[in-house]
């Protein structure tokens, strides 16, 4: 496997010229298009992706260790098949609709200002994470560990406290209705 360290990739279209399979450490990817690319069995360590299109990439056994995603389009990625050893990533202002984190242990992960519509968090562990200022329309939580996770200012979620572990989770007052959805309660001013 080829090794690439401290390299910068800007304005690259990896849909026409594939990224070389290898280990990328401390690399920066800016304004790059990876849409539909096969990044399976790649290793990304301490890398940053900014303003990239990563929609529908394949990440079977891909390692993401201390990765920052900023302003990225990441539709439909199945993270549940990536390498879970030392898995760590953060998302800021990203479009993650239809992504899957099914059964992943992503303790401490931060999703800030993200669109998380129809994302699968079933049986995932986001303990001590941040899911702040996010849109969670139709996101799925079931048997998920959300203890001490901050959901402040997130909207459109429906999380059943009886079906998830939520001790110490934090919600904004405006978001409390999302915890009562199954009861079909109507709250008026």
PyMOL commands that set and color helices and strands:
alter all, ss='L'
color gray80, all
select helices_A, chain A and resi 79-81+173-179+181-183
alter helices_A, ss='H'
color red, helices_A
select strands_A, chain A and resi 2-5+8-10+22-25+28-30+43-45+48-50+63-65+67-70+89-92+110-112+130-132
alter strands_A, ss='S'
color yellow, strands_A
deselect
rebuild
show_as cartoon
